[in-house]
Amino acid sequence: MMEKIVYFTSLIIFFAIVVRILRAIHFEHKFEKFKIWEIRTAYFLIALIAAHMLAEIMVRFSTLFQGI
C-alpha cells in the first residue's frame, strides 16, 4: 500500500516538474505552426514517460530504505 502512495505522489510531482522543464526548453520550434494539439500531446507523453520512470526509481528507493 505504501509503495502505491509513493508511486502516485511521485508521479504527480515529477509530471508537473517535467512539464515545466519541457515548456522552458521551447519544443514549439520543432513543430509546424498552428499544431497546438501535437505540441501538447508531445509534452504530455514525454512528461508522463519521464515521470513514470522517476516514480519507479522513488519506489525502489523507498523499498530500499524501508528496512532501515
N, CA, C and O atoms as CSV, one atom per row, in Angstrom:
chain,resi,resn,atom,element,x,y,z
A,1,MET,N,N,0.825,-1.196,0.000
A,1,MET,CA,C,0.000,0.000,0.000
A,1,MET,C,C,0.874,1.267,0.000
A,1,MET,O,O,0.587,2.245,-0.690
A,2,MET,N,N,1.940,1.211,0.793
A,2,MET,CA,C,2.828,2.361,0.879
A,2,MET,C,C,3.531,2.622,-0.453
A,2,MET,O,O,3.792,3.772,-0.808
A,3,GLU,N,N,3.838,1.545,-1.190
A,3,GLU,CA,C,4.507,1.698,-2.480
A,3,GLU,C,C,3.611,2.419,-3.483
A,3,GLU,O,O,4.090,3.219,-4.287
A,4,LYS,N,N,2.313,2.137,-3.433
A,4,LYS,CA,C,1.375,2.803,-4.342
A,4,LYS,C,C,1.261,4.288,-4.027
A,4,LYS,O,O,1.163,5.116,-4.934
A,5,ILE,N,N,1.274,4.620,-2.751
A,5,ILE,CA,C,1.202,6.028,-2.342
A,5,ILE,C,C,2.457,6.767,-2.807
A,5,ILE,O,O,2.379,7.875,-3.338
A,6,VAL,N,N,3.613,6.138,-2.600
A,6,VAL,CA,C,4.873,6.751,-3.037
A,6,VAL,C,C,4.875,6.916,-4.548
A,6,VAL,O,O,5.289,7.956,-5.060
A,7,TYR,N,N,4.409,5.885,-5.273
A,7,TYR,CA,C,4.412,5.943,-6.739
A,7,TYR,C,C,3.514,7.069,-7.252
A,7,TYR,O,O,3.954,7.888,-8.059
A,8,PHE,N,N,2.281,7.117,-6.800
A,8,PHE,CA,C,1.349,8.116,-7.339
A,8,PHE,C,C,1.715,9.537,-6.939
A,8,PHE,O,O,1.543,10.470,-7.724
A,9,THR,N,N,2.220,9.703,-5.716
A,9,THR,CA,C,2.650,11.046,-5.320
A,9,THR,C,C,3.853,11.490,-6.140
A,9,THR,O,O,3.915,12.627,-6.606
A,10,SER,N,N,4.802,10.583,-6.310
A,10,SER,CA,C,5.984,10.912,-7.112
A,10,SER,C,C,5.608,11.154,-8.567
A,10,SER,O,O,6.170,12.037,-9.216
A,11,LEU,N,N,4.660,10.376,-9.083
A,11,LEU,CA,C,4.232,10.537,-10.464
A,11,LEU,C,C,3.641,11.920,-10.697
A,11,LEU,O,O,3.956,12.566,-11.696
A,12,ILE,N,N,2.806,12.370,-9.807
A,12,ILE,CA,C,2.181,13.690,-9.952
A,12,ILE,C,C,3.225,14.800,-9.838
A,12,ILE,O,O,3.231,15.741,-10.631
A,13,ILE,N,N,4.097,14.681,-8.853
A,13,ILE,CA,C,5.107,15.720,-8.647
A,13,ILE,C,C,6.083,15.779,-9.821
A,13,ILE,O,O,6.368,16.857,-10.341
A,14,PHE,N,N,6.593,14.622,-10.236
A,14,PHE,CA,C,7.545,14.597,-11.343
A,14,PHE,C,C,6.893,14.986,-12.665
A,14,PHE,O,O,7.550,15.591,-13.512
A,15,PHE,N,N,5.618,14.654,-12.864
A,15,PHE,CA,C,4.910,15.068,-14.077
A,15,PHE,C,C,4.861,16.587,-14.168
A,15,PHE,O,O,5.122,17.160,-15.226
A,16,ALA,N,N,4.527,17.234,-13.059
A,16,ALA,CA,C,4.463,18.696,-13.054
A,16,ALA,C,C,5.838,19.312,-13.302
A,16,ALA,O,O,5.953,20.301,-14.025
A,17,ILE,N,N,6.871,18.737,-12.711
A,17,ILE,CA,C,8.225,19.260,-12.889
A,17,ILE,C,C,8.682,19.099,-14.331
A,17,ILE,O,O,9.239,20.031,-14.912
A,18,VAL,N,N,8.454,17.928,-14.913
A,18,VAL,CA,C,8.915,17.666,-16.281
A,18,VAL,C,C,8.153,18.536,-17.281
A,18,VAL,O,O,8.743,19.006,-18.254
A,19,VAL,N,N,6.864,18.757,-17.063
A,19,VAL,CA,C,6.106,19.629,-17.966
A,19,VAL,C,C,6.669,21.050,-17.934
A,19,VAL,O,O,6.801,21.696,-18.974
A,20,ARG,N,N,6.998,21.524,-16.747
A,20,ARG,CA,C,7.588,22.866,-16.651
A,20,ARG,C,C,8.941,22.936,-17.343
A,20,ARG,O,O,9.263,23.938,-17.980
A,21,ILE,N,N,9.732,21.877,-17.221
A,21,ILE,CA,C,11.036,21.846,-17.885
A,21,ILE,C,C,10.859,21.817,-19.398
A,21,ILE,O,O,11.565,22.522,-20.118
A,22,LEU,N,N,9.927,21.011,-19.883
A,22,LEU,CA,C,9.697,20.927,-21.325
A,22,LEU,C,C,9.200,22.253,-21.901
A,22,LEU,O,O,9.573,22.627,-23.012
A,23,ARG,N,N,8.379,22.945,-21.165
A,23,ARG,CA,C,7.912,24.250,-21.644
A,23,ARG,C,C,9.057,25.269,-21.664
A,23,ARG,O,O,9.075,26.172,-22.500
A,24,ALA,N,N,9.995,25.123,-20.755
A,24,ALA,CA,C,11.127,26.043,-20.724
A,24,ALA,C,C,12.108,25.773,-21.866
A,24,ALA,O,O,12.842,26.670,-22.281
A,25,ILE,N,N,12.122,24.536,-22.374
A,25,ILE,CA,C,13.028,24.183,-23.467
A,25,ILE,C,C,12.528,24.737,-24.802
A,25,ILE,O,O,13.326,24.933,-25.719
A,26,HIS,N,N,11.245,24.987,-24.927
A,26,HIS,CA,C,10.625,25.534,-26.146
A,26,HIS,C,C,10.703,24.568,-27.322
A,26,HIS,O,O,11.361,24.841,-28.326
A,27,PHE,N,N,10.027,23.445,-27.183
A,27,PHE,CA,C,9.920,22.482,-28.269
A,27,PHE,C,C,9.009,22.970,-29.387
A,27,PHE,O,O,8.906,22.316,-30.425
A,28,GLU,N,N,8.355,24.094,-29.197
A,28,GLU,CA,C,7.392,24.576,-30.184
A,28,GLU,C,C,8.042,24.826,-31.540
A,28,GLU,O,O,7.380,24.749,-32.575
A,29,HIS,N,N,9.319,25.119,-31.532
A,29,HIS,CA,C,10.017,25.424,-32.780
A,29,HIS,C,C,10.231,24.180,-33.637
A,29,HIS,O,O,10.512,24.295,-34.830
A,30,LYS,N,N,10.104,22.994,-33.046
A,30,LYS,CA,C,10.306,21.750,-33.786
A,30,LYS,C,C,9.052,21.319,-34.547
A,30,LYS,O,O,9.123,20.449,-35.415
A,31,PHE,N,N,7.905,21.921,-34.228
A,31,PHE,CA,C,6.638,21.551,-34.838
A,31,PHE,C,C,6.184,22.630,-35.815
A,31,PHE,O,O,6.668,23.762,-35.781
A,32,GLU,N,N,5.255,22.263,-36.678
A,32,GLU,CA,C,4.687,23.241,-37.596
A,32,GLU,C,C,3.822,24.227,-36.815
A,32,GLU,O,O,3.332,23.922,-35.728
A,33,LYS,N,N,3.649,25.397,-37.384
A,33,LYS,CA,C,2.820,26.395,-36.723
A,33,LYS,C,C,1.363,25.926,-36.711
A,33,LYS,O,O,0.930,25.194,-37.601
A,34,PHE,N,N,0.632,26.349,-35.713
A,34,PHE,CA,C,-0.792,26.068,-35.534
A,34,PHE,C,C,-1.074,24.582,-35.308
A,34,PHE,O,O,-2.179,24.119,-35.586
A,35,LYS,N,N,-0.120,23.851,-34.822
A,35,LYS,CA,C,-0.322,22.447,-34.469
A,35,LYS,C,C,-0.251,22.312,-32.943
A,35,LYS,O,O,0.567,21.566,-32.405
A,36,ILE,N,N,-1.121,23.045,-32.275
A,36,ILE,CA,C,-1.095,23.111,-30.818
A,36,ILE,C,C,-1.327,21.736,-30.188
A,36,ILE,O,O,-0.687,21.397,-29.193
A,37,TRP,N,N,-2.230,20.950,-30.755
A,37,TRP,CA,C,-2.523,19.651,-30.146
A,37,TRP,C,C,-1.336,18.707,-30.248
A,37,TRP,O,O,-1.145,17.867,-29.368
A,38,GLU,N,N,-0.535,18.824,-31.298
A,38,GLU,CA,C,0.658,17.987,-31.408
A,38,GLU,C,C,1.685,18.358,-30.345
A,38,GLU,O,O,2.319,17.487,-29.749
A,39,ILE,N,N,1.838,19.635,-30.119
A,39,ILE,CA,C,2.784,20.099,-29.098
A,39,ILE,C,C,2.343,19.640,-27.717
A,39,ILE,O,O,3.153,19.133,-26.940
A,40,ARG,N,N,1.073,19.815,-27.411
A,40,ARG,CA,C,0.575,19.413,-26.092
A,40,ARG,C,C,0.604,17.912,-25.910
A,40,ARG,O,O,0.872,17.431,-24.809
A,41,THR,N,N,0.335,17.161,-26.964
A,41,THR,CA,C,0.410,15.708,-26.875
A,41,THR,C,C,1.847,15.258,-26.640
A,41,THR,O,O,2.098,14.360,-25.835
A,42,ALA,N,N,2.775,15.877,-27.335
A,42,ALA,CA,C,4.191,15.537,-27.140
A,42,ALA,C,C,4.630,15.871,-25.720
A,42,ALA,O,O,5.315,15.071,-25.082
A,43,TYR,N,N,4.247,17.039,-25.220
A,43,TYR,CA,C,4.560,17.399,-23.834
A,43,TYR,C,C,3.996,16.368,-22.866
A,43,TYR,O,O,4.691,15.922,-21.952
A,44,PHE,N,N,2.741,15.991,-23.066
A,44,PHE,CA,C,2.073,15.073,-22.157
A,44,PHE,C,C,2.741,13.708,-22.167
A,44,PHE,O,O,3.009,13.143,-21.107
A,45,LEU,N,N,3.011,13.173,-23.348
A,45,LEU,CA,C,3.605,11.840,-23.436
A,45,LEU,C,C,5.029,11.799,-22.883
A,45,LEU,O,O,5.386,10.884,-22.141
A,46,ILE,N,N,5.825,12.776,-23.241
A,46,ILE,CA,C,7.201,12.812,-22.739
A,46,ILE,C,C,7.217,12.989,-21.225
A,46,ILE,O,O,7.984,12.329,-20.524
A,47,ALA,N,N,6.369,13.883,-20.726
A,47,ALA,CA,C,6.313,14.115,-19.280
A,47,ALA,C,C,5.796,12.891,-18.543
A,47,ALA,O,O,6.277,12.579,-17.453
A,48,LEU,N,N,4.819,12.190,-19.122
A,48,LEU,CA,C,4.277,11.003,-18.468
A,48,LEU,C,C,5.301,9.874,-18.419
A,48,LEU,O,O,5.418,9.184,-17.407
A,49,ILE,N,N,6.036,9.686,-19.500
A,49,ILE,CA,C,7.055,8.639,-19.528
A,49,ILE,C,C,8.184,8.958,-18.550
A,49,ILE,O,O,8.624,8.089,-17.798
A,50,ALA,N,N,8.641,10.189,-18.563
A,50,ALA,CA,C,9.725,10.580,-17.644
A,50,ALA,C,C,9.267,10.505,-16.192
A,50,ALA,O,O,10.018,10.055,-15.327
A,51,ALA,N,N,8.045,10.940,-15.921
A,51,ALA,CA,C,7.528,10.894,-14.550
A,51,ALA,C,C,7.363,9.458,-14.082
A,51,ALA,O,O,7.626,9.157,-12.917
A,52,HIS,N,N,6.935,8.571,-14.963
A,52,HIS,CA,C,6.800,7.162,-14.600
A,52,HIS,C,C,8.153,6.565,-14.234
A,52,HIS,O,O,8.277,5.850,-13.239
A,53,MET,N,N,9.150,6.858,-15.032
A,53,MET,CA,C,10.482,6.319,-14.756
A,53,MET,C,C,11.030,6.853,-13.434
A,53,MET,O,O,11.598,6.099,-12.644
A,54,LEU,N,N,10.861,8.140,-13.197
A,54,LEU,CA,C,11.348,8.724,-11.949
A,54,LEU,C,C,10.552,8.225,-10.740
A,54,LEU,O,O,11.115,8.045,-9.660
A,55,ALA,N,N,9.258,8.004,-10.915
A,55,ALA,CA,C,8.438,7.490,-9.819
A,55,ALA,C,C,8.832,6.055,-9.480
A,55,ALA,O,O,8.838,5.672,-8.310
A,56,GLU,N,N,9.160,5.260,-10.499
A,56,GLU,CA,C,9.634,3.898,-10.242
A,56,GLU,C,C,10.944,3.918,-9.462
A,56,GLU,O,O,11.156,3.084,-8.582
A,57,ILE,N,N,11.811,4.857,-9.777
A,57,ILE,CA,C,13.064,4.998,-9.024
A,57,ILE,C,C,12.775,5.356,-7.568
A,57,ILE,O,O,13.422,4.837,-6.659
A,58,MET,N,N,11.811,6.234,-7.350
A,58,MET,CA,C,11.447,6.613,-5.982
A,58,MET,C,C,10.882,5.424,-5.209
A,58,MET,O,O,11.161,5.274,-4.020
A,59,VAL,N,N,10.096,4.582,-5.865
A,59,VAL,CA,C,9.553,3.391,-5.200
A,59,VAL,C,C,10.684,2.448,-4.807
A,59,VAL,O,O,10.682,1.874,-3.718
A,60,ARG,N,N,11.647,2.299,-5.711
A,60,ARG,CA,C,12.789,1.416,-5.391
A,60,ARG,C,C,13.612,1.976,-4.240
A,60,ARG,O,O,14.078,1.219,-3.389
A,61,PHE,N,N,13.795,3.292,-4.203
A,61,PHE,CA,C,14.497,3.897,-3.085
A,61,PHE,C,C,13.713,3.725,-1.783
A,61,PHE,O,O,14.303,3.456,-0.737
A,62,SER,N,N,12.411,3.876,-1.839
A,62,SER,CA,C,11.623,3.742,-0.619
A,62,SER,C,C,11.636,2.313,-0.097
A,62,SER,O,O,11.662,2.103,1.116
A,63,THR,N,N,11.619,1.317,-0.998
A,63,THR,CA,C,11.711,-0.071,-0.531
A,63,THR,C,C,13.120,-0.392,-0.048
A,63,THR,O,O,13.297,-1.218,0.848
A,64,LEU,N,N,14.116,0.252,-0.634
A,64,LEU,CA,C,15.491,0.037,-0.206
A,64,LEU,C,C,15.709,0.562,1.207
A,64,LEU,O,O,16.353,-0.093,2.026
A,65,PHE,N,N,15.171,1.746,1.490
A,65,PHE,CA,C,15.365,2.370,2.792
A,65,PHE,C,C,14.262,2.036,3.792
A,65,PHE,O,O,14.274,2.553,4.909
A,66,GLN,N,N,13.320,1.191,3.419
A,66,GLN,CA,C,12.226,0.829,4.300
A,66,GLN,C,C,12.703,-0.003,5.477
A,66,GLN,O,O,12.162,0.109,6.577
A,67,GLY,N,N,13.701,-0.829,5.258
A,67,GLY,CA,C,14.205,-1.696,6.328
A,67,GLY,C,C,15.072,-0.980,7.344
A,67,GLY,O,O,15.368,-1.533,8.403
A,68,ILE,N,N,15.486,0.249,7.036
A,68,ILE,CA,C,16.384,0.978,7.939
A,68,ILE,C,C,15.610,1.587,9.079
A,68,ILE,O,O,16.195,2.240,9.943
